Amino acid sequence: MDDLRLLQQVGQEIPLATPDQLAPTRDRILAAMTPTPAASPAPTTIRREARRRWRFVFGGVAAAGLAAAIVSVFVLAPDRVGGDVPAAKADARQVLRDAAAAALRLPDVAPRPDQFIYTRSQEGRNLHESWLSVDGTRDGLIRTTSADGKTEDLHPGCRDGRRNAERGNLVVPGRTEPCTPEPNYLDLPTDAAAMGAYLAEHRSGEPGSVNAAGKDVMDLGYGYLRPQSRAALYEAAAAVPGLRAVENVKDGAGRPGIGITWPTQGGTGDIVLVFDAKSYAFLGVSGSSAVLALSVVDKVGQTG
């Protein structure tokens, strides 16, 4: 059973922390993420890794850009224990903290370097399946099923600094090209303060860009994360200013849920992340895409 299905079945009994218990974490986040005048420009690691990882699977979503910048933040404790507030009165930060509590109930599976991250997703009427190498050295596969039929794109791994050359989505027989392995699993921080610092350090948007922060949380949510890292991501996201809960939204597969939105720049419309109203599993992006399955497998073609 993959983690998304399991999350649909778990309860909401685990109590969340009190404001007094959260105070030290809040202080650490503020200390870690407040920029200093002498700070050097942060690298763009998240943008580079995320764009390649999802460029075939979520073309429309990845094209929007991936970034993170969470600065001058604070953590709010939910008014009630997770799951007690109905969707009609949901608070954006509380939904994210409920999602963090729910993530901690998932099985903790540490991917091995020789394994693959399997994702089944939907974007419009297209169904995508991908098997991407955990450490980036093994050949993966991306399969798309649409009204026009089924296509398969090889995703060459990088071994000893070389990988099979591609022209378009086809591998050129007998030719290789220089490369650097790009892992498709990130061993991310496991607490909110460290996750906030990681996002700030690896931002590719401008400091303080709420729009960029939302996009990065979106991208990392699509990927495979171990429970503590996923919980830390949602807790850090809960500290982003300007969040808003949206009722009666649906992901790209038509599944209903609670939406969390960050305002975009330039009047292009809000990005709405959709969470299941009962399990608080991340479902996808409203009107755009949906994650249907996410798991660690031993070989290409295996689904769980």
Phi, psi and chi 1 to 4 in degrees:
 res  aa     phi    psi   chi1   chi2   chi3   chi4
   1 MET       -  128.8  179.4  179.7  -64.8      -
   2 ASP   -79.4  167.3   60.8   61.1      -      -
   3 ASP   -67.5  -29.8   57.2   -6.1      -      -
   4 LEU   -67.6  -40.9  -68.8  176.6      -      -
   5 ARG   -66.9  -40.2  -69.2 -166.5 -176.1   95.3
   6 LEU   -63.8  -38.5 -178.6   60.4      -      -
   7 LEU   -63.8  -28.8 -173.0   49.5      -      -
   8 GLN   -64.8  -21.4  -60.1  -75.2  -17.7      -
   9 GLN  -102.2  -10.3  -59.6  177.8   12.2      -
  10 VAL   -80.5  159.4  -62.1      -      -      -
  11 GLY   -87.6 -172.4      -      -      -      -
  12 GLN  -123.7   41.0  -52.7  -65.8  -26.2      -
  13 GLU   -88.8  -15.3  -66.5   84.4    5.6      -
  14 ILE   -73.9  119.8  -63.1  178.3      -      -
  15 PRO   -70.7  148.5   26.5  -33.4      -      -
  16 LEU   -94.7  169.0  -61.8  177.5      -      -
  17 ALA   -72.4  155.7      -      -      -      -
  18 THR   -84.3  164.4   65.8      -      -      -
  19 PRO   -57.0  -37.9  -28.2   36.3      -      -
  20 ASP   -64.9  -38.6  -71.4  -18.5      -      -
  21 GLN   -68.4  -29.7  -67.5  172.0  -36.6      -
  22 LEU   -81.7  -16.2  -73.2  169.0      -      -
  23 ALA   -56.2  -47.0      -      -      -      -
  24 PRO   -60.4  -39.8  -23.7   35.6      -      -
  25 THR   -64.2  -41.4  -61.9      -      -      -
  26 ARG   -58.8  -44.5 -178.7 -172.0   61.5 -120.7
  27 ASP   -63.8  -39.4  -66.1  -19.8      -      -
  28 ARG   -66.1  -39.2  -70.1 -162.2  -57.0  -87.0
  29 ILE   -62.4  -46.3  -67.8  177.9      -      -
  30 LEU   -60.1  -41.8  -73.4  168.7      -      -
  31 ALA   -68.1  -38.8      -      -      -      -
  32 ALA   -74.4  -30.0      -      -      -      -
  33 MET  -108.3   -4.9  -58.4 -175.8   66.2      -
  34 THR   -77.1  115.8  -59.4      -      -      -
  35 PRO   -66.3  150.5   25.1  -31.8      -      -
  36 THR  -110.8  153.5   60.1      -      -      -
  37 PRO   -58.7  -29.5  -24.2   33.5      -      -
  38 ALA   -88.1   -1.0      -      -      -      -
  39 ALA   -63.8  139.2      -      -      -      -
  40 SER   -85.0  159.2   58.5      -      -      -
  41 PRO   -57.5  136.4  -24.0   33.6      -      -
  42 ALA   -78.0  148.1      -      -      -      -
  43 PRO   -70.1  171.3   25.9  -33.6      -      -
  44 THR  -113.6   42.7   58.2      -      -      -
  45 THR   -58.5  -46.6  -54.9      -      -      -
  46 ILE   -60.9  -43.5  -71.9  178.8      -      -
  47 ARG   -61.8  -46.5 -172.2 -175.9 -174.2   95.1
  48 ARG   -65.4  -49.8  -68.2 -164.8  -61.2  -93.1
  49 GLU   -65.1  -44.9  -66.3  172.7  -10.2      -
  50 ALA   -68.0  -40.2      -      -      -      -
  51 ARG   -59.9  -45.9  -86.9 -171.6  174.0  -84.4
  52 ARG   -69.4  -37.6 -178.8  168.5 -179.2   83.6
  53 ARG   -62.8  -36.5 -172.8 -179.5   -7.6  153.4
  54 TRP  -112.7    5.6  -65.6  108.7      -      -
  55 ARG   -64.9  -30.3   62.3  176.4  177.6  170.5
  56 PHE   -87.7  -35.0  -64.1  111.0      -      -
  57 VAL   -78.0  -44.1 -174.9      -      -      -
  58 PHE  -127.5   68.2  -65.9  105.9      -      -
  59 GLY   -55.5  -47.5      -      -      -      -
  60 GLY   -66.4  -37.2      -      -      -      -
  61 VAL   -73.8  -45.6  173.8      -      -      -
  62 ALA   -64.2  -30.2      -      -      -      -
  63 ALA   -63.7  -20.2      -      -      -      -
  64 ALA   -70.1  -19.2      -      -      -      -
  65 GLY   100.1  151.3      -      -      -      -
  66 LEU  -128.6  129.5  -55.7  166.6      -      -
  67 ALA  -158.7  171.7      -      -      -      -
  68 ALA  -155.7  137.0      -      -      -      -
  69 ALA  -158.4   99.9      -      -      -      -
  70 ILE  -114.8  104.9  -56.7  177.1      -      -
  71 VAL  -129.6  156.6  -64.1      -      -      -
  72 SER    50.1   55.1  -58.5      -      -      -
  73 VAL  -108.3  169.2  -60.9      -      -      -
  74 PHE  -146.7  158.2   55.0   91.8      -      -
  75 VAL  -111.5  130.8  175.1      -      -      -
  76 LEU  -107.5  135.9  -65.0 -178.2      -      -
  77 ALA   -79.1  142.5      -      -      -      -
  78 PRO   -65.5  150.6   24.1  -33.3      -      -
  79 ASP   -67.4  -27.9  -64.8  -29.7      -      -
  80 ARG  -137.5  169.0  -54.8  178.9   66.4  178.2
  81 VAL   -64.1  144.8  174.2      -      -      -
  82 GLY   -48.3  133.5      -      -      -      -
  83 GLY    91.4   -8.7      -      -      -      -
  84 ASP   -84.1  -19.9  -73.6  -10.6      -      -
  85 VAL   -90.2  123.3  175.9      -      -      -
  86 PRO   -64.9  157.6   23.9  -33.8      -      -
  87 ALA   -58.7  -34.8      -      -      -      -
  88 ALA   -63.9  -21.6      -      -      -      -
  89 LYS  -117.6   19.7  -62.2 -179.5 -179.2  179.6
  90 ALA   -65.2  139.8      -      -      -      -
  91 ASP  -102.8  137.2  172.2   80.6      -      -
  92 ALA   -57.2  -45.2      -      -      -      -
  93 ARG   -67.4  -36.9  -69.4 -175.2  175.7   88.2
  94 GLN   -66.8  -39.5  179.5  170.4  -35.5      -
  95 VAL   -59.1  -44.0  171.2      -      -      -
  96 LEU   -66.3  -37.3  -73.5  166.9      -      -
  97 ARG   -72.3  -33.4  -64.6 -166.4   65.4   79.2
  98 ASP   -64.1  -39.6  -73.9  -19.9      -      -
  99 ALA   -64.1  -36.6      -      -      -      -
 100 ALA   -65.1  -44.5      -      -      -      -
 101 ALA   -63.2  -39.8      -      -      -      -
 102 ALA   -67.1  -36.9      -      -      -      -
 103 ALA   -61.4  -33.1      -      -      -      -
 104 LEU   -68.1  -13.7  -68.2  175.0      -      -
 105 ARG   -88.6   -4.0  -57.6 -177.5 -169.8  113.8
 106 LEU   -77.1  155.2  -65.6  173.0      -      -
 107 PRO   -63.2  141.4  -15.7   27.2      -      -
 108 ASP   -95.4  103.7 -173.5    7.1      -      -
 109 VAL  -113.3  117.6  177.9      -      -      -
 110 ALA   -91.2  112.4      -      -      -      -
 111 PRO   -62.9  139.0  -21.3   34.0      -      -
 112 ARG   -84.7  154.0  -59.4 -167.0  -47.4  -91.9
 113 PRO   -58.0  -29.6  -26.0   35.6      -      -
 114 ASP   -87.4    4.9   63.7  -27.2      -      -
 115 GLN   -96.5 -177.8  -69.2 -177.5  -56.1      -
 116 PHE  -130.0  149.8  -65.3   82.5      -      -
 117 ILE   -93.8  117.6  -56.8  -59.9      -      -
 118 TYR   -98.0  129.9  169.3   69.9      -      -
 119 THR  -131.1  130.8  -54.2      -      -      -
 120 ARG  -114.5  126.2 -174.7  168.6   70.9 -107.7
 121 SER  -143.0  165.4   60.0      -      -      -
 122 GLN  -131.5  135.5 -175.8  171.9  -24.2      -
 123 GLU  -135.6  108.5 -174.7  177.2    3.7      -
 124 GLY    64.1 -128.9      -      -      -      -
 125 ARG   -94.2    1.2  -64.8 -174.4  176.9 -178.0
 126 ASN   -90.9  134.2  -65.6  -20.7      -      -
 127 LEU  -105.5  128.2 -178.9   67.2      -      -
 128 HIS  -116.2  140.7  -55.3  -85.6      -      -
 129 GLU  -129.2  134.7  -69.4 -177.7  -74.1      -
 130 SER  -134.9  143.2   66.3      -      -      -
 131 TRP  -124.4  103.3  -67.9  -95.1      -      -
 132 LEU  -116.0  135.5  -60.2  179.5      -      -
 133 SER   -61.1  133.3  171.7      -      -      -
 134 VAL   -59.6  -47.7  166.7      -      -      -
 135 ASP   -98.2    1.0   67.5   -1.6      -      -
 136 GLY    81.4    6.7      -      -      -      -
 137 THR  -100.5  -11.0   67.4      -      -      -
 138 ARG  -109.7  149.5  -69.1  157.0  178.4   80.2
 139 ASP   -69.6  128.1  -64.3  -18.5      -      -
 140 GLY  -108.5 -175.4      -      -      -      -
 141 LEU  -148.3  141.8  177.8   69.6      -      -
 142 ILE  -126.7  121.1  -62.7  168.9      -      -
 143 ARG  -114.4  129.9  178.8 -177.6  -64.1  155.9
 144 THR  -121.9  129.1  -59.6      -      -      -
 145 THR  -114.0  122.7  -57.1      -      -      -
 146 SER  -134.5 -176.2   66.8      -      -      -
 147 ALA   -63.5  -22.5      -      -      -      -
 148 ASP   -88.3   -3.3  -62.6  -33.2      -      -
 149 GLY   124.5 -157.6      -      -      -      -
 150 LYS  -119.4  134.7 -176.4 -179.0  -65.5 -175.1
 151 THR  -125.6  151.2   60.3      -      -      -
 152 GLU  -129.5  129.6  -67.7 -171.2  -15.9      -
 153 ASP  -117.3  124.6  -60.4  -41.9      -      -
 154 LEU   -73.7  147.9  -63.5  178.4      -      -
 155 HIS  -125.3   87.6 -167.5   71.3      -      -
 156 PRO   -59.9  138.6  -22.2   34.4      -      -
 157 GLY   -82.4  163.3      -      -      -      -
 158 CYS  -108.1  113.4  179.8      -      -      -
 159 ARG  -126.0  129.3  -65.7  176.2  -69.3  -86.5
 160 ASP    55.0   36.8  -60.0  -37.2      -      -
 161 GLY    77.7    8.4      -      -      -      -
 162 ARG  -135.8  150.5  -52.6  -71.5  -61.4 -176.5
 163 ARG  -142.1  163.4   70.0  178.6  169.1 -154.6
 164 ASN   -62.5  134.0  -67.3  -31.5      -      -
 165 ALA   -72.2  147.5      -      -      -      -
 166 GLU  -121.6  146.5  -65.8  178.6  -84.4      -
 167 ARG  -126.9  110.0  -67.3  -63.9  178.1  -91.1
 168 GLY    70.0 -124.1      -      -      -      -
 169 ASN  -108.6   15.2  -67.2  -30.3      -      -
 170 LEU  -111.1  141.2  -61.1  177.3      -      -
 171 VAL   -81.4  134.1  171.7      -      -      -
 172 VAL   -87.9  113.4 -179.7      -      -      -
 173 PRO   -57.8  135.0  -22.8   34.6      -      -
 174 GLY    77.9    1.8      -      -      -      -
 175 ARG  -119.4  141.6  -64.8 -170.4   60.7 -178.7
 176 THR  -127.0  169.6   63.4      -      -      -
 177 GLU  -144.9  155.7   58.9 -172.1   10.9      -
 178 PRO   -63.2  151.0  -18.2   31.0      -      -
 179 CYS  -159.9  167.8   63.4      -      -      -
 180 THR  -128.1  129.4  -60.3      -      -      -
 181 PRO   -55.9  134.2  -24.9   35.2      -      -
 182 GLU  -118.3   97.7  -63.3 -179.8   -9.5      -
 183 PRO   -59.3  146.3  -21.9   33.5      -      -
 184 ASN  -104.8   14.1  -69.3  -76.4      -      -
 185 TYR  -136.8  130.6  163.4   73.3      -      -
 186 LEU  -111.4  128.2  -59.3  175.5      -      -
 187 ASP   -85.6   88.4 -169.4   11.7      -      -
 188 LEU   -91.2  165.5  -63.9  179.9      -      -
 189 PRO   -56.9  157.9  -25.7   34.5      -      -
 190 THR  -116.1   10.2   57.2      -      -      -
 191 ASP  -136.8  159.2   66.9   78.6      -      -
 192 ALA   -61.6  -41.2      -      -      -      -
 193 ALA   -64.2  -46.1      -      -      -      -
 194 ALA   -67.9  -37.3      -      -      -      -
 195 MET   -64.7  -42.3  179.8   64.8   77.8      -
 196 GLY   -60.2  -42.2      -      -      -      -
 197 ALA   -65.6  -39.2      -      -      -      -
 198 TYR   -61.9  -46.3  170.9   85.7      -      -
 199 LEU   -63.3  -41.2  -67.2  174.3      -      -
 200 ALA   -66.3  -40.4      -      -      -      -
 201 GLU   -67.7  -36.3  178.9 -175.5   -2.1      -
 202 HIS  -100.7   17.3  -66.0   80.3      -      -
 203 ARG   -62.2  150.0   63.9  176.5  178.0  -99.6
 204 SER  -119.6   -2.5   56.9      -      -      -
 205 GLY   -98.2  178.6      -      -      -      -
 206 GLU   -72.7  146.6  -67.0  -63.5  -35.2      -
 207 PRO   -54.8  131.9  -26.1   35.5      -      -
 208 GLY    87.3    0.3      -      -      -      -
 209 SER   -75.9  106.1  171.0      -      -      -
 210 VAL   -66.5  -36.7  175.4      -      -      -
 211 ASN   -59.4  -44.3  177.2   51.2      -      -
 212 ALA   -66.0  -39.5      -      -      -      -
 213 ALA   -60.6  -44.0      -      -      -      -
 214 GLY   -61.6  -41.0      -      -      -      -
 215 LYS   -64.9  -37.8  -70.4  176.4 -179.2  177.9
 216 ASP   -70.9  -40.7 -167.9   64.4      -      -
 217 VAL   -60.4  -39.8  171.6      -      -      -
 218 MET   -58.6  -49.2  171.6 -172.2   70.9      -
 219 ASP   -64.1  -46.8  175.4   69.1      -      -
 220 LEU   -65.5  -33.2  -66.9  178.9      -      -
 221 GLY   -63.7  -32.3      -      -      -      -
 222 TYR   -69.9  -26.6  -85.0  126.7      -      -
 223 GLY   -84.5  173.6      -      -      -      -
 224 TYR   -83.7  123.2 -179.3   83.9      -      -
 225 LEU  -128.1  144.6  -62.6  174.1      -      -
 226 ARG   -71.3  156.0  -66.0  176.9   68.2  178.0
 227 PRO   -51.1  -46.8  -28.9   36.6      -      -
 228 GLN   -66.5  -34.7  -72.6 -173.9  -40.2      -
 229 SER   -70.5  -39.8  -67.3      -      -      -
 230 ARG   -64.6  -42.1 -176.5  169.6  -68.9  -86.0
 231 ALA   -62.1  -42.7      -      -      -      -
 232 ALA   -63.5  -37.4      -      -      -      -
 233 LEU   -61.4  -46.6  175.0   66.8      -      -
 234 TYR   -68.7  -35.9  -65.2  151.4      -      -
 235 GLU   -66.5  -40.2  -71.5 -178.8    0.4      -
 236 ALA   -66.2  -38.7      -      -      -      -
 237 ALA   -63.4  -33.8      -      -      -      -
 238 ALA   -63.1  -17.6      -      -      -      -
 239 ALA   -89.0   -4.3      -      -      -      -
 240 VAL   -72.0  131.1  176.2      -      -      -
 241 PRO   -72.0  152.6   26.3  -34.3      -      -
 242 GLY    85.7   10.0      -      -      -      -
 243 LEU   -68.2  151.5  -61.6 -178.8      -      -
 244 ARG  -144.8  135.2 -170.8  163.8   52.1   86.8
 245 ALA   -85.0  139.3      -      -      -      -
 246 VAL  -123.6  126.8 -176.6      -      -      -
 247 GLU   -86.4  157.0  -57.0  171.9   20.3      -
 248 ASN    54.4   51.1  -56.7  -41.2      -      -
 249 VAL  -108.2  163.5  -63.9      -      -      -
 250 LYS  -132.5  146.3  -65.0 -178.4  179.1  179.9
 251 ASP   -80.2 -175.0   68.9    2.9      -      -
 252 GLY   -64.7  -14.2      -      -      -      -
 253 ALA  -101.2    3.9      -      -      -      -
 254 GLY    86.6    9.2      -      -      -      -
 255 ARG   -81.2  132.4  -63.3  176.0  -63.5 -179.1
 256 PRO   -78.0  156.2   29.6  -35.3      -      -
 257 GLY  -175.2 -169.3      -      -      -      -
 258 ILE   -98.8  133.9  -55.2  172.9      -      -
 259 GLY  -100.5  144.0      -      -      -      -
 260 ILE  -121.0  126.1  -56.5  -63.4      -      -
 261 THR  -125.0  144.4 -178.6      -      -      -
 262 TRP  -111.5  135.7  -76.2 -101.9      -      -
 263 PRO   -68.3  139.3   24.2  -33.3      -      -
 264 THR   -92.9  169.8   57.6      -      -      -
 265 GLN   -99.8  150.9  -62.9  173.1  -19.9      -
 266 GLY    78.8   11.8      -      -      -      -
 267 GLY    68.9   27.0      -      -      -      -
 268 THR   -85.9   -0.3   57.4      -      -      -
 269 GLY   101.9  151.9      -      -      -      -
 270 ASP   -77.0  148.4  -69.5   -9.5      -      -
 271 ILE   -91.8  124.2  -65.8  173.5      -      -
 272 VAL  -115.7  111.0 -177.9      -      -      -
 273 LEU   -81.8  134.2  -51.3 -175.4      -      -
 274 VAL  -109.8  129.5 -176.7      -      -      -
 275 PHE  -119.1  143.9  -67.9   82.5      -      -
 276 ASP   -61.3  135.9 -174.2  -87.6      -      -
 277 ALA   -71.1  -18.7      -      -      -      -
 278 LYS  -106.9  -47.4  -66.1 -177.4  178.5  179.3
 279 SER   -91.4  -17.5   69.2      -      -      -
 280 TYR    64.8   21.7  -66.9   96.5      -      -
 281 ALA   -69.4  143.3      -      -      -      -
 282 PHE   -73.1  123.3  174.5   63.1      -      -
 283 LEU   -99.6  -37.3  -60.1 -179.6      -      -
 284 GLY   154.4 -151.2      -      -      -      -
 285 VAL  -117.4  134.3  174.4      -      -      -
 286 SER   -57.3  127.4  176.1      -      -      -
 287 GLY    67.3   11.1      -      -      -      -
 288 SER  -128.3  -62.4  175.2      -      -      -
 289 SER  -150.3  165.4   56.2      -      -      -
 290 ALA  -147.6  140.4      -      -      -      -
 291 VAL   -95.0  117.6 -178.5      -      -      -
 292 LEU   -99.0  -28.3  -54.7  178.2      -      -
 293 ALA  -157.8  146.0      -      -      -      -
 294 LEU  -151.9  118.3 -177.5   62.8      -      -
 295 SER  -157.5  171.9   58.1      -      -      -
 296 VAL  -104.7  128.3 -179.4      -      -      -
 297 VAL  -129.9  166.7  -62.2      -      -      -
 298 ASP   -89.0  -22.5  -67.3  -30.6      -      -
 299 LYS  -153.4  161.6   58.8 -176.5  179.6 -179.3
 300 VAL   -65.0  135.3  170.7      -      -      -
 301 GLY   100.2  -21.2      -      -      -      -
 302 GLN   -80.0  141.4 -172.5  176.1    2.8      -
 303 THR  -118.1    3.2   58.9      -      -      -
 304 GLY   159.7      -      -      -      -      -
